[in-house]
């Protein structure tokens, strides 16, 4: 799937359907099999329009929400990589042949999209594998070195509590293995990691057809080598991003199988998968250094907590001030962010654009964990209302593009935000899709949301959002 790289292009109903049916604005997400993928600004439903020369589809809806569409894409991409791991009819193994299309064809020869839920879920709360015994950093390094040189598993995970030495151990592993590719996943998407690995392999440009990146890696000098991914728990553009789960549970398999690589990743997630064949090495707690992520005494922890509640890991002073004003209501006092910044010393830094961030993200993570859930929800709700009224330009507008969607998820308001065409057009496409996947209300198993006559009024149109296979308004 090719995606729009910056923002979303607004389309009229006439642009989409050839006539103005009064359905309002649509926004271009990208293309799939040469057909445009659009999201309806009012209902949030996702449609695929027929490509040139392709017959009109009587039911162009592919997902009832962005969340369902994102999950469908991830399940499909994973399936394209995992299904060929079995033996092919010709006796070969591995990734799909280059000449295969990205979609199946129905009996009439049309290209068709995969159905929702086609691939099984990779996570479950049942039958969890037993936790590995904790070892020392030295033992973990020795085990990972042995695996990297001859282990059968293609993916390894290094886990352990904060401060146990995960990152340091993987840095030592990358130094011990000549030619290993080291990637710090902080702030990165899986696609960003692919680009870095491709660059390290000597493939400067990502292929135009992004599904071909595995073939490029397989034929590169890096094939058979080692990729070390640090800080996967901080992947994604925002602090509540769904990228960590995607990177650990799905992407590592794709990268290892498609690129013929060994991949080791730092994991800070509970293991809720039914089964997997990854090597898991666990570190024990480091009691010598004491708790991690604690701020020095004498700082205004509530003012810093407001900054930690920013979803983007760096924020302009205007956003920090707005967060502090809302948090101040709950702590019972006014929070002075300027004074907090001046007194902060090492914990905070200001970049050249005047945006503020924590030098050590563990401070932000500790503050977020210690904030009551109802306070988090309330502060995010007020910030969403404030951001909606801000202008598109300037630093606040830039923050809105990256952070509004995830703040809406935290506030339980993502449905309202993704229904607003004007807001959707101002949100970064990657941030929008990530928030749609992170929002619990859009789990595929939950099905499409109900539609009432007042929100639809389609009189039986094939473009109406559906409930249990029927029009929601009829």
C-alpha angles and dihedrals in degrees: 000000000000114000136202105258100205125031125321125284113232116230130189123230088253090055089053105036103019092247138060104250094167094251093130132225128349128194128217113238097176139273135299120191088348091302119115119249112213134178121214110238096216104040102023093228116148122225135186115216118211118263121238110292093014119120118250114270111227090210109036096168111115100173137011092223143010089255093058091045093051092049091047090053093048093047091048095049090047090050092052088058102038102041094062090055085087120077114286122225089259091054097253128124135210140056124352118284114265093240094060117103123235093245139048122243125235124224091277091055095251120142108249133195122238115261123248113272093017091135119053119249116266093214134060139157093228132086096006115190115252116268114253119245114265117252136185122266090254092053091045092052092050092049093049093047090053090048093048091053100046115344119136098224115088094206130049129185127203112203138169141127121298111286094023093118102257096143094043092050093052091047089055090048092054090050092050094050111067112221095018114148113229120202126179103210095198107134093356132123122218088258090055090053090051090054092051093048090047090051092049089050091056095256098125098182127047108238115261089241099057093200088071096066091099091058091051092052094044090058095044130094087254094068109120091018134117130266117194116198118195129196097011088163087068096049118128135051094274137043094247094044120147089222096095092060092043093047096049102037102035116009098055090060092049093048095046097045099038095043097037089236141136111239128193119186136188108240128197097167130102110254106243098157119126093225141340138164098228121129106243119199117185127200123210124235118281104231095173096074097043126223117346127223098033116143122232116263118266098040125118098252093185093056089048089046088059090056090047089056089064107108094212109068092234125041138186117246091253092061093044089051092050091050091048092051091053094044090048089066089061098043093045100239142075115266118217107207095181091057091044091053093048092050096041099085113176101002093072135043134188118217127215092272093055095254118141128221141163114262089213111039089203088076090058092045092052092049092049093050091052095051117099114250093234090053091050091051094047096047092048091049092055092045091052090053090049095047092050089064096049125105119255095239132071130035094307091054090050090052090049090055092054103031113027096082094053093043086055090053090052090050095046090244103109093111091059093046096049090049090059108088092195092056094043089057091056097049122092109252095232091048091049095051092045092052091048090056094044094051108100091208090069100058110144092232089059093067128213118324118254118269124210129201090252092059097040118023092173096140091222100320116167087233093064117116108252137226117204090341095308131097108272093220100049 
